[in-house]
Amino acid sequence: MKHGYLYFSLIIAMFLWGMSWPTSKILSSYASAEFVVLWRFFFVIIGSLPVLLFLKISLKLSKDALKWLFIAGSLNALYAFSFFLALRYGTAGKG
């Protein structure tokens, strides 16, 4: 198969995405949503910096881009907080 590695990568990505729900449910029973979201974003920043440095990606942004970045970041933080808060009271495996 010419693109077999893409299908394999897709299967791994789907597996990891599916596992995020039950593992987040377990995590939400041990810590508050605020604490988990704080550490989640902290590790994202720490993990992104080596990639940005390795790929030599500039962090210079225009004012318009900063506005949209702030909006997207705020909505992402709201989603993450709601996700962990809802998992504390709901179930992770039922649709």
ABEGO torsion letter per residue (X at the ends): XAAAAAAAAAAAAAAAAAAAAAAAAAAAAABBAAAAAAAAAAAAAAAAAAAAAAAGBBABBBAAAAAAAAAAAAAAAAAAAAAAAAAAABBAABX
